[in-house]
Amino acid sequence: MQQYWRTPTYIWSKVFLAGANSIFNGFSFFKAGTSLQGLQNQMLSVFMLSVMLNTLIQQMLPLYIKQRSIYEVRERPSKTFSWWIFLAAQITSEFPWNVFCGTIAYFCWYYPIGFYSNAATTGSTAQRGALSWLLIVGLFNYASTLGLACIAGVEEEQNGANISNLLFTMCLNFCGILKYPTGFWSFMYRANAMTYWVASLLSAGVGDTELVCSEKEIVYFAPPDNMTCADYIDPYMKENGGYMTDMKDNYCGFCTASNTNTYLESVHVNYYKRWRDWGIFICFIAINVIFTFFFYWLARVPKKDNRVKDASSLKSEDKKPENNLPEAV
């Protein structure tokens, strides 16, 4: 933590990323609302927020490589402290800055996008706001621990970056936003931390709120003869939800959904499992920490006793010096 404070370039770059990315993202979808398009925009905003993951890892890797090189050249040979103390220090020194930067990202993104107003209609503004803060702070900690897990047993920074890029791509491709995976890749949907992060943040942001279609999203149709709009559409609404709007030019108006939970179900998200999804996401952070210790022990901790041999075995045998000089006359 002292070295982080004395080399603030890494901290400033992380603070700038958290603030600039979140402000740009939040105001790009400023108060998107709870229409069908608004919900789609808010889901896209959540996806764009998660893209910070890769950049956060790339920022951290060079600093870790430098710290590890110093430890393995100086502290480990001199037995100043153990390897697991070194890794624990790397993880814990990231935590306070992740909380700080995550809090900046939360305020710069959560309020401009309008999630607080969605929660106000349900009377759970504090609870859902706190969950969103925990998730955004958790994203920063997940990035740090994932980066450490990727680089822990690898010598070169570029190789660790390539591994993290691959995992980052797989996380985003199979988290359910771009496409819900089926067939062989369906296992990646379950074994993916971003699946639960996105589901929990979407639930906290837009779940259990009234959905109001915009004018362009209302479907207009002509009812059959001798039937009113309500008589014709009522069986469908009981089965699939939605609500009726005012007639326009003798055509019935209909919105396909009346609650945001219907939209969440269409993207395989359950509002009532938001805290469970957050808990599963935290478990992935713990798994990253375990992998960090395991990979470092497997690849970089000497498995043999490297203690210096007894000094007596290193001394040369006492021999009388050979006298090649001629005898004095």
N, C-alpha and C positions, 0 to 999 in steps of 0.2 A: 504493500500500500504506500510505503514511503517512496519507493522508486516510481510508482505511477504518479505520485504527486510531483516528483522532481522532473519527470519527463511528460509534460502535459499535452504533447502533440496528439497522442492517442486519445486522451480524454476529450480534448476539444473536438477532434474529428467525430467522435461518437456523439457528443452533445449536438454538434451541427447536423449530423445525419438524423438524429431523433427529432429535432425541431423542424428543420427544413422539409424533410420528407412528410412529416405529419401535417404541417400547415398546408403544404401544396395538395396533399391528398384530401384533407378535410374540406378545404374551400373549393376544391374541384367538384365535390358533391355536396355543396353547402345546403343543409336542410333538405335532403333529397325527398323526404316525405314517405308516406306509406301507400302510395299507389303501386300498381304492379311494376311499372318502370322504376319508381323510386326504390322499391325493395331490391330490384335487380342492380341498381346503381350502388346501393349500400353493400350488397354482397360483393360487388366488384371492388369497392373501396376496402373492404376487409381483406380481399385477396391482394390488393396493392400494398396494404400495410405489411403483410407477411413477406413481401419481397425484400424487405430490409434484412431478413435473416442472412442472406448470402453476403451482403456487404459488411454486416457486423462481424462475421467470421473472418473475412478477408482483412479487416482492420486489425484483428487480434493476433493473427498467426505470426507476423514478423516480430512482434514484441515478445511472444512466448518463446520463439526460437532463440532470441537473444538471451532471455532469462535462463533458458535451459542450457545454453552453451556455457554461460558463466557458472552455473551450478555444477555441471559435469566436469569442468576444468578446474574449478577452485574449491567449492564446498564439499563435493563428494570425495575427492582424493584426500582432503584434509579431515574428513569425517566431522564436519561442522554440524550437519544435520542430515536426517535420512531422506530418501527419495520421496516417501509418501508425505513427509512434511512439506517438501517443495511443491508437490502437486496440490496439497490442501491449501497452501498459501496462494497458489495461482487461482484456485476456484473462489476462495473467500475474498480475495482482493478485488475480484470482478463484481461481486454481489452488490456492494453499496453503490457503485457507479451504474450498475444495471437498474437498480431501484430509482436512482436519480434521473437517468435518461428515460426510463419507462414512464415516470411521472410526467416529464416534459411532453413526451409523445402522447400521453393520455389527454392532457388538457388541450394540446394543439390539434387533436384529431376528434376526440369524442364529442365535444360540444359543437364545433362547426358542422359536423355531419348530421347532428340533430338526434342522436340516440337518447339524450336526456329527455327530450319531449316525448319520444315514444314510450319511455318508462313512466312518465308522469301520468298517463291515462290509466295505468294499472295501479297507481299508488305505491310503486316499489322503486322509486327513483334511487334511493340510497343503496338498496341491496344490489340492484342491477348495475349501478355505477361502480360500486365496490368490486363486483365480479369482473367488470370490464377492466378496471385498473389492475387487478390481480393477473388477468390474462395478458395484458400488454407488458407488464413487468416480467411476467413469466416468459414471454417471447424473447426478451433480451437475455434472460438467464439461460433459456434453451439454446440460443445462438452461441453463447460462451461455452457451455458444456459440450455442445455438439462439435464445435471447433477444436476443443481440447481432446475430445475422443478421437477425432480424425488425425490429429497431429501427434498424439502421445507416443505412438510406437513407430513413427516415420521420421526418417532423417531429414529429408528435404522439405522445405516449405511448399514448393510447387506441387509435390505429390500429395501433401495434406490438403492443399487447396483443391486439387482435382477430385479427391475423395469427397470433400464437402460439397463441391459443385454437383457431383453425381447424386448425392443424397438429397440436396436441395431441390434438384430437378424432379426427382422421384416423389418427394413430399408434395410439391405443388401439383404435379400431374395427376396424382391419385388421391387428393384430399376431397374430391367430390365437387369442386367448383367448376373446373374446366369440363370434366366428364366423370360420370359415375362409373367406375370400372366394373366390368363383369368378366366372367370366365377366369382365365389363369391369373390375371392381375387383381382379382377381387381381394386377395389376401393383403395386398398393399394398402387397401382402403382401411383395413382394421389395424394393421401394424404400422400406422403412420401417425405421428404426433400431431401434425397439422390438421388431420381429420377432426380430432377432438377439439383442437384450439379454435378452428373455424366454426364448428358447430356450437360451441359454448359462447363465443363472442357474438355470433349471429342471433342466438337465442336471447342473450342479454340485451342486445341492441334493438331488435325489432319484434321479438316474440310477444304473443298474447295481446296484440293491439288491433284496433279496428282498421280494416283495410278499406280505403276509399278510392275507387277507380277514377282516373281522369276521364275527360270527355272522349278522348281518342280510344280509351280502353273499354268503353261500354259497347256491348253487342246489342244491335237493334234487329228486331224480327217482327214479322206479322203473325198474329195468332190465327189458328184455324177458325173457320166459320163457326158461329154459335158458341165460342169459348172466349172467356176473358184472358187477359195476360196472366193473372194469378192462377186461374184454373189450369192453364197449359204448362206453366213453368214450375208450379209448386212441387210436383213429384220429383223433378230434377233437383230442386233446391234441397229437399229433404235428404236426397242421396249424396249430393256433391257439394252442397253449400252455395254461397253466393247471395245476392240480394237484387231486388228490382228497383229500377229508377223510374223517373217520370217518363211518360210517353212523348215521342217526338214524331210529328207528322203521321199520327195514327200507328206508329210502330212502338212495340214494347221495348223498354230498355232493361238490360240485364248486365250485372257485374259478376264475373265468374267466382269471386271470393269475397268474403265479408270479414275474415279474420286473418291476421298475418301467420297464424299457425298453419293454415292451409298451404300458404306459400312455402313455409319451412318444410312441411312434409313432402312437398314436390322436389326438394333438394336433399331429402333424406336426413333432415334435422328434426329432433324432438325437443320442443321447448322445455318440457318438464325434466329433461335429463341434463340440463346445463351445468349443474354443480357436479354431477357425476363425470361429465366430460372434462371439466376442469381438473378434477382429481386424477383422471387417467393421464391428462397432459403433464401434470406434476410428476407422475411416475416415470414418464419418459425422460424428464430432467435427471431423476435419480439414476436411471439406467445409463445415461450418458456419463455420469460421474463414475459409476462402477466400471464402465468400459475404459474410461481414462486411466484409472489405476491399473486395471488388468493389462491393457495394451502396453503401458509403460513398463510394468514389471516383466511382461513377456519379452519385449524387444530390447529394452535398454538397461535393465538392472543386471549386473554381473551375477551369474549363478554360482560362481566359485569363490572361495575365500581368497581375497586379494590382499590380505594383510602382509606387511613387509616381513620378510624372513628375518630370522634371528641374525643380529649383526655379526655374530661370530662366524657364521657360515659364509659371510661375504668377505672376511679378511683373508688375505693371502698368507700362506704358511711362512713361518719365520725361517729364513735361510741365511746362511753366512754369505756375505757379499764375496763374489769372486774377485780375486786380486790378480789381475793380468799384468800388473806392472813388474818390471824386472827388479830383482833384489838390489838393494843399495850396496854399493861396494864400500 
